[in-house]
């Protein structure tokens, strides 16, 4: 085999390896977002509104102590009311370390969920956020009071709040959110696509209308 032929074959082999590698990494890069999007809604995720046709699904990663989540809450509730039966609305936990009572609030919501009262606790936490949010004091007892108001079995509630399964559930939500691209709260996804506009009623409505028309 001549030196020139060896050189030519070597160059061709290198090109094949480079192209093949590029295709592999391109495929890998496209698969990872798809996998992350598939995990936006788990079988046990909290669906507080459900559409029979499943055409539009909104997922919100939230922190109950986050002021921006509190500000978005009225718009979200109006949207759920106006599009009742037309959208599936999924709530997932994404407590931020910067908020002292975010984990306590998330645990309260998850403990309430074990007694079928997630949505009730979700509403309670947001409707009272200004009375306990943004404070260094531990508000676990405040959330105990909310659980009592909701008629929960308090022995079971207190055990669940401090349980490993509840902590694991919150961490699993956070991991799915981070994998999908959530970096703060609230982070919304509409039919798997990151919603990048301000979470106003008008903006959310426009995204829902576009998805329904699509």
Backbone bond lengths (Angstrom), bond angles and torsions (degrees), N, CA, C in turn:
res aa  C-N    CA-C-N  psi(-1)  N-CA   C-N-CA  omega(-1)  CA-C   N-CA-C  phi
1 X - - - 1.477 - - 1.523 107.98 -
2 X 1.340 116.06 130.98 1.456 119.54 -177.37 1.512 111.23 -72.22
3 X 1.318 115.63 160.07 1.471 120.93 179.19 1.520 110.39 -62.32
4 X 1.347 116.85 -40.56 1.468 120.57 -179.74 1.520 111.34 -63.61
5 X 1.342 116.30 -40.52 1.464 119.67 -179.36 1.518 110.58 -66.87
6 X 1.331 115.67 -41.14 1.462 119.68 177.52 1.522 110.42 -60.44
7 X 1.337 115.12 -42.91 1.459 119.55 -179.52 1.527 110.97 -62.78
8 X 1.354 114.96 -44.73 1.470 120.05 -179.32 1.520 111.42 -62.00
9 X 1.344 116.48 -44.27 1.464 120.04 179.13 1.523 111.57 -64.94
10 X 1.311 115.18 -35.55 1.469 119.24 178.09 1.513 111.68 -65.16
11 X 1.334 116.61 -42.57 1.464 121.27 178.42 1.519 110.60 -63.13
12 X 1.349 115.93 -43.54 1.467 120.07 179.75 1.526 110.98 -62.61
13 X 1.310 117.00 -40.61 1.466 120.89 178.63 1.520 110.91 -63.00
14 X 1.322 115.99 -40.92 1.469 120.12 179.72 1.518 110.72 -64.91
15 X 1.352 115.51 -40.93 1.467 119.58 179.23 1.523 110.57 -62.48
16 X 1.356 115.36 -42.76 1.462 119.20 179.13 1.517 110.89 -60.83
17 X 1.329 116.62 -42.52 1.463 120.54 -179.84 1.520 111.13 -64.53
18 X 1.325 116.45 -42.74 1.475 120.18 -179.08 1.522 111.07 -65.59
19 X 1.337 115.62 -47.16 1.465 119.46 -179.73 1.513 110.42 -64.28
20 X 1.330 115.58 -43.95 1.458 119.57 179.27 1.514 111.52 -60.67
21 X 1.338 115.28 -42.35 1.467 119.16 178.60 1.508 111.78 -64.39
22 X 1.327 116.64 -40.38 1.464 120.28 179.47 1.511 110.86 -62.86
23 X 1.350 116.18 -42.05 1.456 119.96 178.93 1.516 110.60 -64.47
24 X 1.365 116.10 -42.15 1.460 120.34 179.79 1.527 111.31 -59.89
25 X 1.347 115.95 -48.44 1.462 118.82 -178.15 1.516 111.86 -69.27
26 X 1.346 116.90 -32.77 1.462 119.45 176.44 1.510 109.95 -64.61
27 X 1.368 114.98 -42.35 1.463 118.49 179.28 1.511 110.72 -67.03
28 X 1.321 116.97 -39.57 1.461 121.24 179.27 1.518 110.30 -64.21
29 X 1.359 115.39 -43.50 1.455 119.28 -178.99 1.509 112.19 -64.27
30 X 1.357 117.07 -35.53 1.458 119.27 -179.76 1.518 111.08 -77.16
31 X 1.347 116.47 -26.88 1.462 119.21 -178.18 1.510 111.74 -74.53
32 X 1.347 116.31 -34.95 1.463 119.13 -176.62 1.527 112.65 -62.14
33 X 1.360 119.30 -48.00 1.464 118.74 175.93 1.516 112.93 -60.50
34 X 1.347 116.75 -37.00 1.462 120.23 179.05 1.522 110.18 -62.45
35 X 1.335 115.54 -42.73 1.463 119.91 179.47 1.525 110.27 -64.97
36 X 1.327 116.25 -41.08 1.461 120.36 179.13 1.524 110.87 -63.42
37 X 1.344 115.97 -42.71 1.466 120.20 179.36 1.520 111.09 -63.71
38 X 1.328 116.25 -35.93 1.463 120.21 179.90 1.519 111.71 -65.07
39 X 1.330 116.24 -24.27 1.463 121.04 -178.78 1.530 113.41 -96.18
40 X 1.315 116.70 8.11 1.466 119.39 177.56 1.523 110.92 -63.82
41 X 1.318 115.75 -34.58 1.467 120.83 178.79 1.521 108.38 -125.35
42 X 1.306 116.35 115.23 1.463 121.79 176.83 1.533 108.87 -93.00
43 X 1.307 115.80 166.62 1.468 120.31 -179.46 1.519 111.63 -58.52
44 X 1.350 116.79 -33.35 1.465 120.29 -177.35 1.525 113.32 -102.26
45 X 1.331 117.07 13.64 1.475 119.35 178.85 1.527 110.47 -65.45
46 X 1.331 115.78 153.15 1.464 120.96 -177.12 1.525 110.82 -80.62
47 X 1.315 115.83 108.60 1.462 121.76 176.55 1.526 107.34 -99.27
48 X 1.326 116.50 105.10 1.462 118.90 -176.99 1.517 112.32 -93.01
49 X 1.321 116.95 -8.43 1.469 123.50 168.90 1.519 106.14 -141.68
50 X 1.324 116.48 144.84 1.461 119.20 -177.51 1.525 110.63 -136.00
51 X 1.330 114.47 134.21 1.460 121.08 174.63 1.514 108.38 -103.46
52 X 1.308 116.70 131.60 1.463 120.74 -177.67 1.524 111.60 -62.38
53 X 1.340 116.91 -36.97 1.467 119.44 -176.70 1.527 112.84 -83.39
54 X 1.334 116.93 -14.42 1.461 120.31 177.71 1.517 113.99 64.64
55 X 1.328 117.04 20.51 1.461 119.69 -175.40 1.521 112.91 -72.18
56 X 1.320 117.26 -35.98 1.464 120.85 -178.12 1.522 109.66 -126.41
57 X 1.314 115.11 124.16 1.459 120.95 176.93 1.519 109.24 -125.75
58 X 1.314 115.45 125.43 1.461 121.74 175.49 1.520 108.17 -109.74
59 X 1.310 115.65 130.16 1.461 121.09 177.01 1.528 108.05 -116.27
60 X 1.328 115.68 129.21 1.465 119.83 176.85 1.528 109.30 -118.48
61 X 1.330 115.07 123.23 1.452 120.87 170.15 1.520 106.08 -93.35
62 X 1.333 116.16 120.13 1.463 119.27 -170.96 1.518 113.08 -133.78
63 X 1.310 112.76 163.95 1.460 123.69 175.61 1.529 104.74 -127.87
64 X 1.319 117.43 119.00 1.465 120.40 -174.52 1.528 113.20 -63.84
65 X 1.338 117.42 -19.57 1.468 119.67 179.05 1.520 112.48 -95.48
66 X 1.323 117.10 -8.70 1.458 121.31 -176.89 1.529 111.07 -68.60
67 X 1.341 118.61 123.54 1.468 120.81 179.29 1.533 112.85 -59.38
68 X 1.324 116.44 -36.39 1.466 119.71 -179.94 1.529 111.34 -67.74
69 X 1.333 115.80 -35.14 1.475 119.23 175.32 1.524 109.82 -66.71
70 X 1.333 115.45 -40.67 1.457 119.55 177.65 1.513 111.80 -63.11
71 X 1.337 116.16 -37.36 1.468 120.51 179.32 1.530 110.92 -69.83
72 X 1.333 116.93 -32.57 1.470 120.78 -179.68 1.525 112.26 -79.51
73 X 1.313 116.56 -21.84 1.466 121.65 -174.49 1.534 113.67 -53.06
74 X 1.346 120.75 -48.05 1.477 119.34 179.27 1.536 112.46 -60.45
75 X 1.342 116.50 -37.95 1.467 119.66 179.15 1.523 110.56 -66.06
76 X 1.317 115.66 -40.61 1.461 120.60 179.21 1.525 110.29 -63.29
77 X 1.325 116.17 -45.39 1.463 119.34 -178.53 1.521 111.77 -66.12
78 X 1.335 116.95 -36.59 1.466 119.87 176.55 1.521 110.25 -66.08
79 X 1.322 115.85 -39.72 1.461 120.46 178.50 1.525 110.65 -63.25
80 X 1.327 116.29 -44.69 1.470 120.02 179.12 1.524 111.13 -61.80
81 X 1.322 116.24 -36.76 1.463 120.29 179.11 1.534 110.89 -69.34
82 X 1.330 115.80 -46.93 1.464 120.19 -175.56 1.532 112.47 -70.43
83 X 1.330 116.26 -26.80 1.466 120.09 -177.74 1.526 111.65 -115.53
84 X 1.306 115.88 30.86 1.464 120.51 178.60 1.524 110.21 -57.11
85 X 1.317 115.98 129.23 1.461 120.65 -178.95 1.510 114.49 82.64
86 X 1.351 116.86 -5.57 1.470 120.52 -177.72 1.520 112.78 -111.08
87 X 1.333 116.92 -19.17 1.459 119.51 179.64 1.533 110.04 -131.09
88 X 1.304 114.85 148.99 1.457 121.01 170.26 1.522 106.63 -99.91
89 X 1.329 115.83 124.67 1.468 120.05 -177.49 1.523 108.60 -114.38
90 X 1.324 115.06 121.90 1.464 121.44 -175.13 1.528 109.82 -116.15
91 X 1.316 115.66 129.97 1.465 121.70 178.51 1.524 109.47 -107.73
92 X 1.334 115.80 130.17 1.452 120.73 176.96 1.528 110.23 -130.40
93 X 1.314 115.33 147.71 1.465 121.96 -175.12 1.524 111.40 -78.55
94 X 1.342 115.40 135.72 1.455 120.75 174.33 1.531 109.02 -148.88
95 X 1.343 117.28 57.81 1.468 119.88 -178.24 1.520 111.41 -63.65
96 X 1.311 115.41 135.54 1.464 121.05 -178.89 1.524 110.34 -96.10
97 X 1.328 115.31 142.53 1.461 120.16 -178.19 1.528 112.71 -62.96
98 X 1.327 117.25 -24.78 1.463 120.69 -178.06 1.537 112.93 -70.12
99 X 1.322 116.90 -14.85 1.467 120.67 -178.13 1.532 110.03 -104.44
100 X 1.330 117.82 113.69 1.468 122.45 -172.09 1.523 115.23 -57.19
101 X 1.327 117.46 -32.94 1.463 120.08 -176.10 1.522 113.73 -109.45
102 X 1.321 116.29 12.52 1.461 119.61 -178.91 1.524 112.08 -63.29
103 X 1.327 116.71 -43.96 1.466 119.55 179.55 1.522 110.90 -68.21
104 X 1.338 117.22 -40.53 1.466 119.90 177.12 1.524 110.96 -58.72
105 X 1.326 115.57 -42.81 1.463 120.03 -178.82 1.525 110.93 -67.60
106 X 1.327 116.25 -42.58 1.463 119.90 178.28 1.526 110.70 -61.76
107 X 1.334 116.14 -42.26 1.467 120.27 179.15 1.522 110.92 -64.38
108 X 1.340 116.48 -38.20 1.468 120.46 177.61 1.523 110.55 -61.93
109 X 1.334 116.16 -42.97 1.463 120.38 179.92 1.527 111.11 -65.68
110 X 1.332 116.39 -41.33 1.462 119.65 -178.93 1.530 111.55 -71.13
111 X 1.327 117.07 -35.66 1.464 119.89 176.19 1.525 110.16 -66.42
112 X 1.323 116.57 -39.09 1.469 120.70 176.65 1.522 110.37 -64.47
113 X 1.337 116.15 -36.23 1.461 120.48 -179.89 1.523 111.52 -60.75
114 X 1.317 116.34 -32.48 1.467 120.08 -179.34 1.526 111.72 -68.71
115 X 1.337 115.90 -12.27 1.462 120.34 175.45 1.531 110.90 -115.62
116 X 1.333 115.21 20.64 1.461 120.24 176.19 1.514 114.62 74.16
117 X 1.342 117.44 22.20 1.462 119.84 -175.15 1.533 112.43 -124.05
118 X 1.325 116.67 31.41 1.468 117.93 -179.89 1.518 111.46 -60.79
119 X 1.329 116.96 -50.85 1.467 119.85 -176.37 1.523 111.27 -61.42
120 X 1.325 116.69 -38.79 1.466 119.87 179.19 1.526 110.80 -63.47
121 X 1.336 117.18 -41.36 1.462 120.03 178.81 1.520 110.94 -71.64
122 X 1.321 116.56 -37.26 1.473 122.01 175.35 1.531 109.91 -55.16
123 X 1.326 115.94 -48.50 1.468 119.92 179.19 1.523 111.93 -66.01
124 X 1.318 116.34 -39.84 1.462 120.51 -178.59 1.521 111.21 -64.66
125 X 1.310 116.97 -44.33 1.462 120.82 -178.07 1.523 111.65 -64.66
126 X 1.322 117.13 -41.61 1.456 118.58 -179.60 1.533 112.17 -74.96
127 X 1.304 116.82 -36.76 1.473 118.67 -178.58 1.530 112.04 -70.06
128 X 1.330 116.84 -18.69 1.473 120.80 -179.88 1.526 112.30 -112.20
129 X 1.309 117.64 6.63 1.469 120.68 -171.81 1.522 113.59 -51.59
130 X 1.316 117.18 -39.31 1.463 119.67 -176.25 1.530 113.25 -68.01
131 X 1.323 117.62 -16.20 1.471 119.93 179.86 1.528 112.82 -87.23
132 X 1.333 118.12 -18.84 1.463 119.99 -178.80 1.529 113.93 -129.83
133 X 1.309 117.50 -18.22 1.461 120.66 -176.76 1.517 113.05 -72.28
134 X 1.325 115.81 152.96 1.458 121.33 176.16 1.509 114.42 71.48
135 X 1.306 116.90 23.16 1.465 121.37 -179.02 1.521 110.14 -119.93
136 X 1.321 116.08 146.85 1.461 120.71 178.71 1.534 111.83 -77.55
137 X 1.314 117.12 -23.88 1.468 120.83 -178.65 1.524 110.47 -62.01
138 X 1.313 115.69 143.42 1.463 122.17 177.56 1.528 109.04 -74.54
139 X 1.341 116.22 122.74 1.462 120.55 -176.46 1.533 113.49 -107.03
140 X 1.322 116.08 24.72 1.465 119.25 178.44 1.523 110.98 -57.77
141 X 1.341 116.79 -39.18 1.466 119.99 179.39 1.521 111.62 -68.90
142 X 1.329 116.21 -31.46 1.464 119.69 175.28 1.522 109.82 -61.49
143 X 1.322 115.61 -43.61 1.459 120.30 -179.21 1.532 110.97 -70.78
144 X 1.341 116.59 -30.47 1.470 120.36 171.82 1.528 109.97 -57.84
145 X 1.340 114.25 -43.01 1.460 119.63 179.67 1.520 111.68 -62.13
146 X 1.335 116.38 -39.81 1.461 120.00 178.11 1.534 110.26 -63.93
147 X 1.332 115.69 -40.61 1.461 120.24 179.49 1.531 110.50 -61.52
148 X 1.321 116.31 -39.76 1.469 120.21 177.35 1.513 110.58 -64.55
149 X 1.333 116.88 -42.95 1.464 121.18 178.91 1.537 111.23 -60.46
150 X 1.325 115.87 -32.78 1.465 120.05 -179.26 1.522 112.53 -83.48
151 X 1.318 115.79 -0.49 1.456 120.34 176.42 1.511 114.82 76.65
152 X 1.330 117.28 27.62 1.457 120.11 -179.54 1.525 111.29 -77.63
153 X 1.310 115.13 154.26 1.461 121.91 171.20 1.524 105.72 -69.90
154 X 1.337 117.64 108.78 1.450 121.09 -170.63 1.524 113.41 -71.29
155 X 1.299 117.95 -31.70 1.465 119.28 176.86 1.526 109.94 -63.40
156 X 1.312 115.00 -45.57 1.462 119.80 178.52 1.526 110.88 -67.57
157 X 1.325 116.30 -42.07 1.466 120.59 -179.50 1.524 111.09 -58.59
158 X 1.321 117.27 -49.27 1.466 120.85 -177.41 1.520 111.74 -64.18
159 X 1.321 116.13 -35.78 1.466 119.52 177.04 1.531 110.35 -67.44
160 X 1.325 117.00 -41.48 1.461 120.65 -178.10 1.526 111.93 -69.56
161 X 1.322 117.54 -40.00 1.465 121.44 -179.86 1.528 111.25 -55.49
162 X 1.322 116.01 -38.75 1.468 121.07 -176.41 1.525 113.14 -94.64
163 X 1.324 117.64 7.04 1.464 120.34 -171.69 1.534 112.87 -86.40
164 X 1.313 115.22 154.21 1.462 121.05 177.20 1.529 112.22 -65.49
165 X 1.345 118.97 -40.28 1.473 118.18 178.10 1.530 113.73 -57.32
166 X 1.329 117.45 -37.78 1.464 120.25 178.03 1.522 110.20 -67.20
167 X 1.334 116.75 -44.56 1.463 119.79 177.53 1.528 110.60 -61.13
168 X 1.322 116.15 -43.22 1.468 120.15 179.70 1.526 111.25 -62.26
169 X 1.316 116.27 -38.66 1.469 120.57 179.53 1.531 110.31 -62.68
170 X 1.316 116.76 -44.35 1.466 120.94 179.92 1.526 110.39 -64.08
171 X 1.321 116.40 -44.77 1.460 120.30 -179.33 1.526 111.42 -65.59
172 X 1.318 117.20 -35.04 1.472 120.35 177.34 1.522 110.68 -64.85
173 X 1.330 116.62 -41.01 1.464 120.26 176.19 1.526 110.70 -61.78
174 X 1.331 116.08 -44.91 1.462 119.62 -179.61 1.529 111.00 -62.43
175 X 1.313 116.40 -39.90 1.465 120.11 -179.71 1.527 111.05 -64.95
176 X 1.330 117.10 -42.37 1.472 120.32 177.93 1.520 110.63 -64.34
177 X 1.324 116.45 -39.90 1.457 119.58 179.18 1.513 111.94 -64.49
178 X 1.321 116.39 -45.94 1.461 120.47 179.67 1.521 111.09 -62.35
179 X 1.334 116.94 -40.75 1.461 120.93 179.78 1.528 111.56 -64.47
180 X 1.329 116.14 -31.61 1.469 120.59 -178.74 1.527 112.51 -84.30
181 X 1.336 116.71 -10.15 1.459 119.43 177.44 1.508 115.55 113.45
182 X 1.327 117.98 5.19 1.462 120.20 177.53 1.521 109.05 -70.76
183 X 1.318 116.34 129.40 1.459 121.29 178.99 1.526 111.89 -121.76
184 X 1.298 115.87 -14.65 1.458 121.17 179.48 1.512 108.69 -154.91
185 X 1.328 115.75 -170.71 1.463 119.26 -179.05 1.524 110.35 -132.43
186 X 1.326 117.27 148.65 1.460 125.68 -7.20 1.524 111.19 -77.78
187 X 1.322 116.69 147.60 1.463 121.92 171.93 1.527 107.01 -119.44
188 X 1.329 114.94 125.14 1.460 121.45 -178.41 1.531 111.02 -110.99
189 X 1.313 114.88 146.62 1.462 121.96 170.92 1.527 106.86 -127.88
190 X 1.322 116.16 132.43 1.467 121.65 176.81 1.522 107.40 -114.13
191 X 1.328 115.38 114.14 1.468 121.30 -175.60 1.527 111.80 50.67
192 X 1.326 115.08 42.77 1.458 120.68 175.06 1.507 115.46 85.83
193 X 1.328 117.34 -7.88 1.460 121.50 -179.17 1.531 110.34 -99.21
194 X 1.327 115.29 134.71 1.462 120.15 178.73 1.523 110.46 -62.44
195 X 1.326 116.30 128.13 1.469 122.65 178.09 1.526 106.73 -90.95
196 X 1.318 116.65 113.71 1.459 120.45 -170.37 1.524 114.37 -104.40
197 X 1.307 117.57 1.59 1.462 119.79 178.97 1.529 110.72 -90.20
198 X 1.333 114.92 169.53 1.461 119.57 176.08 1.523 109.45 -63.04
199 X 1.335 115.55 140.58 1.471 120.38 -174.43 1.524 112.18 -80.42
200 X 1.338 115.81 62.83 1.458 121.11 174.68 1.527 108.24 -93.55
201 X 1.318 115.69 163.49 1.461 119.00 178.34 1.531 110.09 -60.65
202 X 1.323 116.96 -44.00 1.473 120.54 -177.41 1.522 111.27 -60.96
203 X 1.323 117.14 -43.67 1.459 120.40 -178.77 1.527 112.23 -68.51
204 X 1.319 115.62 -42.39 1.461 119.06 178.41 1.532 110.82 -65.83
205 X 1.317 116.03 -40.98 1.465 120.75 178.91 1.526 110.69 -61.47
206 X 1.329 116.22 -42.92 1.469 120.39 179.96 1.532 110.34 -61.37
207 X 1.334 116.34 -39.98 1.466 119.87 -179.62 1.523 110.43 -67.84
208 X 1.322 116.94 -39.15 1.462 120.84 178.82 1.524 110.34 -67.43
209 X 1.325 116.88 -44.90 1.465 120.44 179.80 1.535 111.15 -60.12
210 X 1.334 116.12 -40.74 1.459 120.21 179.18 1.526 110.42 -64.96
211 X 1.330 116.28 -40.96 1.466 120.11 179.98 1.522 111.44 -67.92
212 X 1.315 117.08 -38.59 1.463 120.36 178.39 1.527 111.72 -67.19
213 X 1.324 115.77 -33.26 1.463 120.37 -178.64 1.515 112.53 -81.71
214 X 1.336 115.66 -16.81 1.465 120.23 -175.06 1.525 113.83 -73.52
